[in-house]
Amino acid sequence: MSTPSPQGTAGLGRDDVAHLARLARLALTDEELDSFAGQLSAVLDAVAEVGKADVADVPPMTHAVPLTNVTRPDVVTPSLPRDVVLSQAPAAEDDRFRVPQILGEEE
């Protein structure tokens, strides 16, 4: 990496970006190398600023807001009789829905 930027983080120089581009197998023009060097340095500086935040008293979390899984109780309720349901099926066999064979499975 290049020398530290005025903000104190190590900025990326043109050679660093060219090296990263080679590793990623990206063909970049000279103008893109110069532009990306500044942009990537700005991103690294922003990440360094976030890294300075005092988070010692912040508990780890997976979401910014609490989530609650909303489900209904699993209660058995009356449903249609099997023979009524199967009478509406395109094909039925042995009190079950008959479906086409898939993936070359054997019966």
Biopython code that builds the backbone (N, CA, C, O; Angstrom):
import numpy as np
from Bio.PDB.StructureBuilder import StructureBuilder

atoms = [
    (1, "MET", "N", (0.835, -1.183, 0.000)),
    (1, "MET", "CA", (0.000, 0.000, 0.000)),
    (1, "MET", "C", (0.880, 1.247, 0.000)),
    (1, "MET", "O", (2.072, 1.186, 0.298)),
    (2, "SER", "N", (0.279, 2.349, -0.333)),
    (2, "SER", "CA", (1.008, 3.612, -0.404)),
    (2, "SER", "C", (1.160, 4.223, 0.971)),
    (2, "SER", "O", (0.767, 3.636, 1.980)),
    (3, "THR", "N", (1.737, 5.411, 0.993)),
    (3, "THR", "CA", (1.931, 6.120, 2.259)),
    (3, "THR", "C", (0.590, 6.562, 2.807)),
    (3, "THR", "O", (-0.370, 6.719, 2.054)),
    (4, "PRO", "N", (0.517, 6.767, 4.132)),
    (4, "PRO", "CA", (-0.757, 7.165, 4.745)),
    (4, "PRO", "C", (-1.266, 8.481, 4.192)),
    (4, "PRO", "O", (-0.491, 9.389, 3.891)),
    (5, "SER", "N", (-2.586, 8.569, 4.064)),
    (5, "SER", "CA", (-3.228, 9.798, 3.605)),
    (5, "SER", "C", (-3.314, 10.773, 4.763)),
    (5, "SER", "O", (-3.022, 10.392, 5.896)),
    (6, "PRO", "N", (-3.710, 12.034, 4.519)),
    (6, "PRO", "CA", (-3.806, 13.006, 5.606)),
    (6, "PRO", "C", (-4.739, 12.570, 6.728)),
    (6, "PRO", "O", (-4.566, 12.995, 7.870)),
    (7, "GLN", "N", (-5.732, 11.725, 6.422)),
    (7, "GLN", "CA", (-6.655, 11.279, 7.465)),
    (7, "GLN", "C", (-6.035, 10.186, 8.329)),
    (7, "GLN", "O", (-6.620, 9.799, 9.340)),
    (8, "GLY", "N", (-4.870, 9.685, 7.953)),
    (8, "GLY", "CA", (-4.193, 8.703, 8.781)),
    (8, "GLY", "C", (-4.340, 7.269, 8.301)),
    (8, "GLY", "O", (-3.732, 6.376, 8.892)),
    (9, "THR", "N", (-5.116, 7.005, 7.259)),
    (9, "THR", "CA", (-5.240, 5.646, 6.767)),
    (9, "THR", "C", (-4.351, 5.474, 5.551)),
    (9, "THR", "O", (-3.984, 6.448, 4.893)),
    (10, "ALA", "N", (-4.016, 4.258, 5.264)),
    (10, "ALA", "CA", (-3.173, 3.981, 4.105)),
    (10, "ALA", "C", (-4.027, 4.031, 2.850)),
    (10, "ALA", "O", (-4.880, 3.166, 2.651)),
    (11, "GLY", "N", (-3.816, 5.013, 2.012)),
    (11, "GLY", "CA", (-4.567, 5.131, 0.767)),
    (11, "GLY", "C", (-3.972, 4.221, -0.284)),
    (11, "GLY", "O", (-2.836, 3.764, -0.158)),
    (12, "LEU", "N", (-4.733, 3.967, -1.304)),
    (12, "LEU", "CA", (-4.253, 3.148, -2.398)),
    (12, "LEU", "C", (-3.657, 4.040, -3.476)),
    (12, "LEU", "O", (-4.254, 5.041, -3.872)),
    (13, "GLY", "N", (-2.498, 3.672, -3.933)),
    (13, "GLY", "CA", (-1.881, 4.382, -5.042)),
    (13, "GLY", "C", (-2.240, 3.724, -6.362)),
    (13, "GLY", "O", (-2.883, 2.675, -6.401)),
    (14, "ARG", "N", (-1.817, 4.356, -7.427)),
    (14, "ARG", "CA", (-2.103, 3.851, -8.772)),
    (14, "ARG", "C", (-1.525, 2.456, -8.965)),
    (14, "ARG", "O", (-2.166, 1.600, -9.575)),
    (15, "ASP", "N", (-0.311, 2.215, -8.448)),
    (15, "ASP", "CA", (0.313, 0.898, -8.574)),
    (15, "ASP", "C", (-0.469, -0.170, -7.807)),
    (15, "ASP", "O", (-0.583, -1.309, -8.261)),
    (16, "ASP", "N", (-1.008, 0.205, -6.643)),
    (16, "ASP", "CA", (-1.817, -0.735, -5.867)),
    (16, "ASP", "C", (-3.067, -1.140, -6.642)),
    (16, "ASP", "O", (-3.430, -2.315, -6.677)),
    (17, "VAL", "N", (-3.722, -0.160, -7.260)),
    (17, "VAL", "CA", (-4.935, -0.446, -8.030)),
    (17, "VAL", "C", (-4.591, -1.301, -9.244)),
    (17, "VAL", "O", (-5.339, -2.216, -9.589)),
    (18, "ALA", "N", (-3.466, -1.014, -9.893)),
    (18, "ALA", "CA", (-3.047, -1.816, -11.047)),
    (18, "ALA", "C", (-2.806, -3.261, -10.615)),
    (18, "ALA", "O", (-3.172, -4.195, -11.327)),
    (19, "HIS", "N", (-2.184, -3.442, -9.438)),
    (19, "HIS", "CA", (-1.936, -4.794, -8.927)),
    (19, "HIS", "C", (-3.257, -5.509, -8.637)),
    (19, "HIS", "O", (-3.431, -6.666, -9.017)),
    (20, "LEU", "N", (-4.185, -4.827, -7.968)),
    (20, "LEU", "CA", (-5.497, -5.418, -7.685)),
    (20, "LEU", "C", (-6.233, -5.763, -8.974)),
    (20, "LEU", "O", (-6.877, -6.808, -9.066)),
    (21, "ALA", "N", (-6.137, -4.886, -9.967)),
    (21, "ALA", "CA", (-6.794, -5.144, -11.250)),
    (21, "ALA", "C", (-6.215, -6.391, -11.911)),
    (21, "ALA", "O", (-6.953, -7.198, -12.476)),
    (22, "ARG", "N", (-4.897, -6.547, -11.841)),
    (22, "ARG", "CA", (-4.273, -7.747, -12.415)),
    (22, "ARG", "C", (-4.761, -9.002, -11.694)),
    (22, "ARG", "O", (-5.069, -10.009, -12.331)),
    (23, "LEU", "N", (-4.829, -8.937, -10.352)),
    (23, "LEU", "CA", (-5.304, -10.089, -9.584)),
    (23, "LEU", "C", (-6.746, -10.446, -9.935)),
    (23, "LEU", "O", (-7.114, -11.620, -9.972)),
    (24, "ALA", "N", (-7.552, -9.426, -10.190)),
    (24, "ALA", "CA", (-8.962, -9.641, -10.534)),
    (24, "ALA", "C", (-9.161, -9.855, -12.031)),
    (24, "ALA", "O", (-10.284, -10.031, -12.503)),
    (25, "ARG", "N", (-8.056, -9.838, -12.765)),
    (25, "ARG", "CA", (-8.087, -10.009, -14.219)),
    (25, "ARG", "C", (-8.976, -8.970, -14.892)),
    (25, "ARG", "O", (-9.784, -9.279, -15.768)),
    (26, "LEU", "N", (-8.797, -7.729, -14.450)),
    (26, "LEU", "CA", (-9.518, -6.593, -15.034)),
    (26, "LEU", "C", (-8.560, -5.776, -15.875)),
    (26, "LEU", "O", (-7.441, -5.484, -15.452)),
    (27, "ALA", "N", (-8.992, -5.414, -17.047)),
    (27, "ALA", "CA", (-8.199, -4.541, -17.908)),
    (27, "ALA", "C", (-8.677, -3.110, -17.673)),
    (27, "ALA", "O", (-9.803, -2.761, -18.030)),
    (28, "LEU", "N", (-7.817, -2.281, -17.072)),
    (28, "LEU", "CA", (-8.176, -0.894, -16.776)),
    (28, "LEU", "C", (-7.294, 0.050, -17.580)),
    (28, "LEU", "O", (-6.109, -0.206, -17.796)),
    (29, "THR", "N", (-7.897, 1.142, -18.014)),
    (29, "THR", "CA", (-7.136, 2.180, -18.711)),
    (29, "THR", "C", (-6.372, 3.001, -17.688)),
    (29, "THR", "O", (-6.620, 2.887, -16.487)),
    (30, "ASP", "N", (-5.438, 3.836, -18.158)),
    (30, "ASP", "CA", (-4.689, 4.719, -17.258)),
    (30, "ASP", "C", (-5.626, 5.656, -16.512)),
    (30, "ASP", "O", (-5.431, 5.926, -15.327)),
    (31, "GLU", "N", (-6.641, 6.151, -17.207)),
    (31, "GLU", "CA", (-7.602, 7.062, -16.573)),
    (31, "GLU", "C", (-8.384, 6.341, -15.479)),
    (31, "GLU", "O", (-8.642, 6.914, -14.420)),
    (32, "GLU", "N", (-8.762, 5.088, -15.727)),
    (32, "GLU", "CA", (-9.498, 4.318, -14.725)),
    (32, "GLU", "C", (-8.620, 4.028, -13.511)),
    (32, "GLU", "O", (-9.094, 4.086, -12.377)),
    (33, "LEU", "N", (-7.357, 3.720, -13.739)),
    (33, "LEU", "CA", (-6.450, 3.478, -12.612)),
    (33, "LEU", "C", (-6.350, 4.699, -11.715)),
    (33, "LEU", "O", (-6.406, 4.583, -10.491)),
    (34, "ASP", "N", (-6.199, 5.878, -12.327)),
    (34, "ASP", "CA", (-6.105, 7.111, -11.538)),
    (34, "ASP", "C", (-7.409, 7.383, -10.793)),
    (34, "ASP", "O", (-7.395, 7.749, -9.618)),
    (35, "SER", "N", (-8.530, 7.203, -11.479)),
    (35, "SER", "CA", (-9.832, 7.464, -10.870)),
    (35, "SER", "C", (-10.117, 6.495, -9.728)),
    (35, "SER", "O", (-10.544, 6.903, -8.648)),
    (36, "PHE", "N", (-9.874, 5.194, -9.978)),
    (36, "PHE", "CA", (-10.152, 4.193, -8.961)),
    (36, "PHE", "C", (-9.243, 4.325, -7.751)),
    (36, "PHE", "O", (-9.659, 4.012, -6.635)),
    (37, "ALA", "N", (-8.026, 4.775, -7.943)),
    (37, "ALA", "CA", (-7.120, 4.959, -6.813)),
    (37, "ALA", "C", (-7.712, 5.951, -5.827)),
    (37, "ALA", "O", (-7.703, 5.708, -4.620)),
    (38, "GLY", "N", (-8.225, 7.061, -6.327)),
    (38, "GLY", "CA", (-8.853, 8.057, -5.452)),
    (38, "GLY", "C", (-10.127, 7.534, -4.815)),
    (38, "GLY", "O", (-10.363, 7.742, -3.625)),
    (39, "GLN", "N", (-10.952, 6.852, -5.609)),
    (39, "GLN", "CA", (-12.220, 6.346, -5.085)),
    (39, "GLN", "C", (-12.004, 5.270, -4.015)),
    (39, "GLN", "O", (-12.650, 5.295, -2.967)),
    (40, "LEU", "N", (-11.100, 4.332, -4.282)),
    (40, "LEU", "CA", (-10.852, 3.281, -3.301)),
    (40, "LEU", "C", (-10.202, 3.829, -2.035)),
    (40, "LEU", "O", (-10.470, 3.333, -0.941)),
    (41, "SER", "N", (-9.366, 4.830, -2.166)),
    (41, "SER", "CA", (-8.775, 5.462, -0.987)),
    (41, "SER", "C", (-9.855, 6.123, -0.144)),
    (41, "SER", "O", (-9.814, 6.059, 1.085)),
    (42, "ALA", "N", (-10.824, 6.761, -0.801)),
    (42, "ALA", "CA", (-11.931, 7.391, -0.073)),
    (42, "ALA", "C", (-12.749, 6.339, 0.676)),
    (42, "ALA", "O", (-13.174, 6.576, 1.807)),
    (43, "VAL", "N", (-12.969, 5.192, 0.061)),
    (43, "VAL", "CA", (-13.712, 4.116, 0.719)),
    (43, "VAL", "C", (-12.931, 3.605, 1.929)),
    (43, "VAL", "O", (-13.508, 3.408, 2.999)),
    (44, "LEU", "N", (-11.634, 3.391, 1.769)),
    (44, "LEU", "CA", (-10.821, 2.930, 2.895)),
    (44, "LEU", "C", (-10.813, 3.938, 4.035)),
    (44, "LEU", "O", (-10.848, 3.555, 5.204)),
    (45, "ASP", "N", (-10.765, 5.221, 3.703)),
    (45, "ASP", "CA", (-10.813, 6.264, 4.729)),
    (45, "ASP", "C", (-12.147, 6.218, 5.478)),
    (45, "ASP", "O", (-12.175, 6.359, 6.701)),
    (46, "ALA", "N", (-13.252, 6.022, 4.750)),
    (46, "ALA", "CA", (-14.577, 5.962, 5.382)),
    (46, "ALA", "C", (-14.682, 4.742, 6.298)),
    (46, "ALA", "O", (-15.234, 4.836, 7.394)),
    (47, "VAL", "N", (-14.163, 3.615, 5.859)),
    (47, "VAL", "CA", (-14.190, 2.407, 6.685)),
    (47, "VAL", "C", (-13.326, 2.608, 7.926)),
    (47, "VAL", "O", (-13.689, 2.145, 9.007)),
    (48, "ALA", "N", (-12.204, 3.283, 7.790)),
    (48, "ALA", "CA", (-11.337, 3.550, 8.937)),
    (48, "ALA", "C", (-12.058, 4.429, 9.956)),
    (48, "ALA", "O", (-11.897, 4.237, 11.162)),
    (49, "GLU", "N", (-12.843, 5.384, 9.487)),
    (49, "GLU", "CA", (-13.608, 6.251, 10.402)),
    (49, "GLU", "C", (-14.637, 5.430, 11.174)),
    (49, "GLU", "O", (-14.801, 5.620, 12.379)),
    (50, "VAL", "N", (-15.322, 4.529, 10.498)),
    (50, "VAL", "CA", (-16.302, 3.676, 11.173)),
    (50, "VAL", "C", (-15.595, 2.797, 12.199)),
    (50, "VAL", "O", (-16.128, 2.549, 13.281)),
    (51, "GLY", "N", (-14.411, 2.334, 11.865)),
    (51, "GLY", "CA", (-13.652, 1.493, 12.773)),
    (51, "GLY", "C", (-13.233, 2.200, 14.048)),
    (51, "GLY", "O", (-12.889, 1.538, 15.027)),
    (52, "LYS", "N", (-13.252, 3.525, 14.064)),
    (52, "LYS", "CA", (-12.873, 4.297, 15.248)),
    (52, "LYS", "C", (-14.007, 4.399, 16.270)),
    (52, "LYS", "O", (-13.781, 4.839, 17.398)),
    (53, "ALA", "N", (-15.219, 4.000, 15.892)),
    (53, "ALA", "CA", (-16.372, 4.120, 16.788)),
    (53, "ALA", "C", (-16.168, 3.258, 18.028)),
    (53, "ALA", "O", (-15.667, 2.137, 17.944)),
    (54, "ASP", "N", (-16.565, 3.797, 19.182)),
    (54, "ASP", "CA", (-16.468, 3.067, 20.436)),
    (54, "ASP", "C", (-17.679, 2.146, 20.551)),
    (54, "ASP", "O", (-18.793, 2.600, 20.816)),
    (55, "VAL", "N", (-17.454, 0.873, 20.354)),
    (55, "VAL", "CA", (-18.558, -0.088, 20.379)),
    (55, "VAL", "C", (-18.401, -1.103, 21.514)),
    (55, "VAL", "O", (-19.003, -2.176, 21.483)),
    (56, "ALA", "N", (-17.598, -0.758, 22.504)),
    (56, "ALA", "CA", (-17.338, -1.690, 23.601)),
    (56, "ALA", "C", (-18.628, -2.078, 24.333)),
    (56, "ALA", "O", (-18.766, -3.219, 24.773)),
    (57, "ASP", "N", (-19.567, -1.144, 24.465)),
    (57, "ASP", "CA", (-20.811, -1.415, 25.198)),
    (57, "ASP", "C", (-21.973, -1.786, 24.283)),
    (57, "ASP", "O", (-23.113, -1.858, 24.743)),
    (58, "VAL", "N", (-21.713, -2.023, 23.009)),
    (58, "VAL", "CA", (-22.780, -2.358, 22.063)),
    (58, "VAL", "C", (-22.814, -3.867, 21.879)),
    (58, "VAL", "O", (-21.823, -4.465, 21.461)),
    (59, "PRO", "N", (-23.962, -4.491, 22.193)),
    (59, "PRO", "CA", (-24.024, -5.950, 22.037)),
    (59, "PRO", "C", (-24.057, -6.339, 20.559)),
    (59, "PRO", "O", (-24.617, -5.609, 19.742)),
    (60, "PRO", "N", (-23.472, -7.465, 20.213)),
    (60, "PRO", "CA", (-23.523, -7.928, 18.819)),
    (60, "PRO", "C", (-24.962, -8.212, 18.416)),
    (60, "PRO", "O", (-25.766, -8.662, 19.232)),
    (61, "MET", "N", (-25.279, -7.947, 17.159)),
    (61, "MET", "CA", (-26.632, -8.199, 16.672)),
    (61, "MET", "C", (-26.581, -8.553, 15.192)),
    (61, "MET", "O", (-25.594, -8.285, 14.507)),
    (62, "THR", "N", (-27.648, -9.153, 14.720)),
    (62, "THR", "CA", (-27.715, -9.515, 13.311)),
    (62, "THR", "C", (-28.572, -8.538, 12.518)),
    (62, "THR", "O", (-28.479, -8.481, 11.292)),
    (63, "HIS", "N", (-29.414, -7.763, 13.218)),
    (63, "HIS", "CA", (-30.282, -6.786, 12.560)),
    (63, "HIS", "C", (-30.276, -5.493, 13.375)),
    (63, "HIS", "O", (-30.046, -5.500, 14.584)),
    (64, "ALA", "N", (-30.529, -4.404, 12.691)),
    (64, "ALA", "CA", (-30.546, -3.109, 13.366)),
    (64, "ALA", "C", (-31.775, -2.939, 14.247)),
    (64, "ALA", "O", (-31.748, -2.172, 15.209)),
    (65, "VAL", "N", (-32.842, -3.642, 13.928)),
    (65, "VAL", "CA", (-34.068, -3.572, 14.734)),
    (65, "VAL", "C", (-34.428, -4.988, 15.175)),
    (65, "VAL", "O", (-34.136, -5.947, 14.461)),
    (66, "PRO", "N", (-35.054, -5.131, 16.336)),
    (66, "PRO", "CA", (-35.430, -6.478, 16.786)),
    (66, "PRO", "C", (-36.451, -7.106, 15.834)),
    (66, "PRO", "O", (-37.351, -6.428, 15.337)),
    (67, "LEU", "N", (-36.301, -8.393, 15.590)),
    (67, "LEU", "CA", (-37.238, -9.112, 14.739)),
    (67, "LEU", "C", (-37.992, -10.137, 15.568)),
    (67, "LEU", "O", (-37.431, -10.760, 16.469)),
    (68, "THR", "N", (-39.257, -10.302, 15.257)),
    (68, "THR", "CA", (-40.075, -11.299, 15.919)),
    (68, "THR", "C", (-40.742, -12.138, 14.849)),
    (68, "THR", "O", (-41.347, -11.604, 13.919)),
    (69, "ASN", "N", (-40.636, -13.445, 14.978)),
    (69, "ASN", "CA", (-41.279, -14.331, 14.035)),
    (69, "ASN", "C", (-42.750, -14.425, 14.394)),
    (69, "ASN", "O", (-43.099, -14.886, 15.481)),
    (70, "VAL", "N", (-43.610, -13.992, 13.492)),
    (70, "VAL", "CA", (-45.045, -13.982, 13.746)),
    (70, "VAL", "C", (-45.637, -15.257, 13.165)),
    (70, "VAL", "O", (-45.689, -15.439, 11.948)),
    (71, "THR", "N", (-46.077, -16.127, 14.048)),
    (71, "THR", "CA", (-46.696, -17.374, 13.618)),
    (71, "THR", "C", (-47.963, -17.602, 14.408)),
    (71, "THR", "O", (-48.147, -17.057, 15.496)),
    (72, "ARG", "N", (-48.823, -18.407, 13.849)),
    (72, "ARG", "CA", (-50.046, -18.755, 14.567)),
    (72, "ARG", "C", (-49.808, -20.072, 15.292)),
    (72, "ARG", "O", (-48.903, -20.822, 14.925)),
    (73, "PRO", "N", (-50.593, -20.362, 16.302)),
    (73, "PRO", "CA", (-50.447, -21.649, 16.990)),
    (73, "PRO", "C", (-50.747, -22.802, 16.019)),
    (73, "PRO", "O", (-51.613, -22.684, 15.152)),
    (74, "ASP", "N", (-50.036, -23.890, 16.175)),
    (74, "ASP", "CA", (-50.245, -25.065, 15.338)),
    (74, "ASP", "C", (-51.374, -25.884, 15.952)),
    (74, "ASP", "O", (-51.152, -26.716, 16.832)),
    (75, "VAL", "N", (-52.594, -25.630, 15.467)),
    (75, "VAL", "CA", (-53.778, -26.272, 16.014)),
    (75, "VAL", "C", (-54.453, -27.081, 14.912)),
    (75, "VAL", "O", (-54.635, -26.594, 13.796)),
    (76, "VAL", "N", (-54.819, -28.303, 15.230)),
    (76, "VAL", "CA", (-55.521, -29.144, 14.279)),
    (76, "VAL", "C", (-56.942, -28.614, 14.126)),
    (76, "VAL", "O", (-57.647, -28.405, 15.114)),
    (77, "THR", "N", (-57.358, -28.399, 12.873)),
    (77, "THR", "CA", (-58.713, -27.932, 12.584)),
    (77, "THR", "C", (-59.345, -28.851, 11.549)),
    (77, "THR", "O", (-58.629, -29.544, 10.826)),
    (78, "PRO", "N", (-60.641, -28.872, 11.465)),
    (78, "PRO", "CA", (-61.297, -29.733, 10.474)),
    (78, "PRO", "C", (-60.920, -29.310, 9.051)),
    (78, "PRO", "O", (-60.731, -28.127, 8.769)),
    (79, "SER", "N", (-60.815, -30.298, 8.169)),
    (79, "SER", "CA", (-60.524, -30.009, 6.770)),
    (79, "SER", "C", (-61.440, -30.863, 5.904)),
    (79, "SER", "O", (-62.278, -31.612, 6.407)),
    (80, "LEU", "N", (-61.266, -30.735, 4.603)),
    (80, "LEU", "CA", (-62.109, -31.504, 3.686)),
    (80, "LEU", "C", (-61.801, -32.987, 3.784)),
    (80, "LEU", "O", (-60.656, -33.358, 4.042)),
    (81, "PRO", "N", (-62.780, -33.832, 3.589)),
    (81, "PRO", "CA", (-62.514, -35.272, 3.571)),
    (81, "PRO", "C", (-61.597, -35.641, 2.400)),
    (81, "PRO", "O", (-61.650, -35.021, 1.338)),
    (82, "ARG", "N", (-60.773, -36.640, 2.605)),
    (82, "ARG", "CA", (-59.791, -37.055, 1.608)),
    (82, "ARG", "C", (-60.448, -37.386, 0.271)),
    (82, "ARG", "O", (-59.929, -36.994, -0.774)),
    (83, "ASP", "N", (-61.571, -38.096, 0.277)),
    (83, "ASP", "CA", (-62.198, -38.488, -0.982)),
    (83, "ASP", "C", (-62.702, -37.281, -1.765)),
    (83, "ASP", "O", (-62.705, -37.308, -2.996)),
    (84, "VAL", "N", (-63.127, -36.221, -1.078)),
    (84, "VAL", "CA", (-63.566, -35.004, -1.767)),
    (84, "VAL", "C", (-62.369, -34.314, -2.422)),
    (84, "VAL", "O", (-62.458, -33.863, -3.564)),
    (85, "VAL", "N", (-61.272, -34.234, -1.712)),
    (85, "VAL", "CA", (-60.068, -33.584, -2.248)),
    (85, "VAL", "C", (-59.527, -34.380, -3.430)),
    (85, "VAL", "O", (-59.217, -33.802, -4.471)),
    (86, "LEU", "N", (-59.412, -35.683, -3.287)),
    (86, "LEU", "CA", (-58.866, -36.508, -4.358)),
    (86, "LEU", "C", (-59.781, -36.545, -5.574)),
    (86, "LEU", "O", (-59.305, -36.753, -6.690)),
    (87, "SER", "N", (-61.091, -36.347, -5.382)),
    (87, "SER", "CA", (-62.003, -36.326, -6.535)),
    (87, "SER", "C", (-61.744, -35.120, -7.433)),
    (87, "SER", "O", (-62.130, -35.128, -8.602)),
    (88, "GLN", "N", (-61.103, -34.095, -6.909)),
    (88, "GLN", "CA", (-60.788, -32.890, -7.682)),
    (88, "GLN", "C", (-59.407, -32.963, -8.339)),
    (88, "GLN", "O", (-59.061, -32.100, -9.146)),
    (89, "ALA", "N", (-58.625, -33.974, -8.004)),
    (89, "ALA", "CA", (-57.265, -34.099, -8.535)),
    (89, "ALA", "C", (-57.300, -34.640, -9.961)),
    (89, "ALA", "O", (-58.180, -35.432, -10.301)),
    (90, "PRO", "N", (-56.347, -34.218, -10.804)),
    (90, "PRO", "CA", (-56.287, -34.754, -12.161)),
    (90, "PRO", "C", (-56.039, -36.265, -12.168)),
    (90, "PRO", "O", (-56.523, -36.969, -13.054)),
    (91, "ALA", "N", (-55.280, -36.766, -11.172)),
    (91, "ALA", "CA", (-55.016, -38.194, -11.067)),
    (91, "ALA", "C", (-54.777, -38.547, -9.608)),
    (91, "ALA", "O", (-54.105, -37.812, -8.885)),
    (92, "ALA", "N", (-55.334, -39.681, -9.180)),
    (92, "ALA", "CA", (-55.154, -40.149, -7.815)),
    (92, "ALA", "C", (-54.890, -41.647, -7.849)),
    (92, "ALA", "O", (-55.361, -42.361, -8.734)),
    (93, "GLU", "N", (-54.122, -42.106, -6.857)),
    (93, "GLU", "CA", (-53.790, -43.530, -6.780)),
    (93, "GLU", "C", (-53.467, -43.862, -5.331)),
    (93, "GLU", "O", (-52.699, -43.147, -4.686)),
    (94, "ASP", "N", (-54.053, -44.953, -4.808)),
    (94, "ASP", "CA", (-53.797, -45.394, -3.431)),
    (94, "ASP", "C", (-54.047, -44.279, -2.420)),
    (94, "ASP", "O", (-53.248, -44.077, -1.506)),
    (95, "ASP", "N", (-55.142, -43.565, -2.580)),
    (95, "ASP", "CA", (-55.528, -42.462, -1.677)),
    (95, "ASP", "C", (-54.496, -41.341, -1.614)),
    (95, "ASP", "O", (-54.353, -40.673, -0.590)),
    (96, "ARG", "N", (-53.774, -41.140, -2.725)),
    (96, "ARG", "CA", (-52.794, -40.046, -2.810)),
    (96, "ARG", "C", (-52.900, -39.392, -4.171)),
    (96, "ARG", "O", (-53.467, -39.965, -5.102)),
    (97, "PHE", "N", (-52.349, -38.180, -4.289)),
    (97, "PHE", "CA", (-52.252, -37.526, -5.587)),
    (97, "PHE", "C", (-51.231, -38.272, -6.428)),
    (97, "PHE", "O", (-50.166, -38.643, -5.934)),
    (98, "ARG", "N", (-51.548, -38.492, -7.685)),
    (98, "ARG", "CA", (-50.573, -39.096, -8.600)),
    (98, "ARG", "C", (-49.957, -37.962, -9.399)),
    (98, "ARG", "O", (-50.661, -37.133, -9.976)),
    (99, "VAL", "N", (-48.631, -37.938, -9.424)),
    (99, "VAL", "CA", (-47.909, -36.892, -10.148)),
    (99, "VAL", "C", (-46.989, -37.547, -11.158)),
    (99, "VAL", "O", (-46.624, -38.712, -11.000)),
    (100, "PRO", "N", (-46.605, -36.808, -12.205)),
    (100, "PRO", "CA", (-45.708, -37.394, -13.201)),
    (100, "PRO", "C", (-44.344, -37.719, -12.600)),
    (100, "PRO", "O", (-43.871, -37.042, -11.687)),
    (101, "GLN", "N", (-43.731, -38.759, -13.127)),
    (101, "GLN", "CA", (-42.398, -39.166, -12.702)),
    (101, "GLN", "C", (-41.399, -38.089, -13.117)),
    (101, "GLN", "O", (-41.490, -37.536, -14.214)),
    (102, "ILE", "N", (-40.441, -37.793, -12.226)),
    (102, "ILE", "CA", (-39.416, -36.786, -12.551)),
    (102, "ILE", "C", (-38.038, -37.356, -12.292)),
    (102, "ILE", "O", (-37.880, -38.334, -11.562)),
    (103, "LEU", "N", (-37.049, -36.735, -12.895)),
    (103, "LEU", "CA", (-35.633, -37.064, -12.667)),
    (103, "LEU", "C", (-35.284, -38.514, -12.923)),
    (103, "LEU", "O", (-34.323, -39.029, -12.351)),
    (104, "GLY", "N", (-36.053, -39.185, -13.777)),
    (104, "GLY", "CA", (-35.709, -40.540, -14.150)),
    (104, "GLY", "C", (-35.790, -41.539, -12.997)),
    (104, "GLY", "O", (-35.126, -42.575, -13.033)),
    (105, "GLU", "N", (-36.585, -41.245, -11.987)),
    (105, "GLU", "CA", (-36.719, -42.154, -10.844)),
    (105, "GLU", "C", (-37.474, -43.397, -11.265)),
    (105, "GLU", "O", (-38.334, -43.354, -12.144)),
    (106, "GLU", "N", (-37.140, -44.503, -10.626)),
    (106, "GLU", "CA", (-37.856, -45.744, -10.892)),
    (106, "GLU", "C", (-39.008, -45.875, -9.914)),
    (106, "GLU", "O", (-38.943, -45.386, -8.786)),
    (107, "GLU", "N", (-40.045, -46.532, -10.354)),
    (107, "GLU", "CA", (-41.202, -46.716, -9.473)),
    (107, "GLU", "C", (-40.983, -47.820, -8.482)),
    (107, "GLU", "O", (-41.862, -48.102, -7.668)),
]
sb = StructureBuilder()
sb.init_structure("model")
sb.init_model(0)
sb.init_chain("A")
sb.init_seg("    ")
for serial, (resi, resn, name, xyz) in enumerate(atoms, 1):
    if name == "N":
        sb.init_residue(resn, " ", resi, " ")
    sb.init_atom(name, np.array(xyz, "f"), 0.0, 1.0, " ", f" {name:<3s}", serial, name[0])
structure = sb.get_structure()
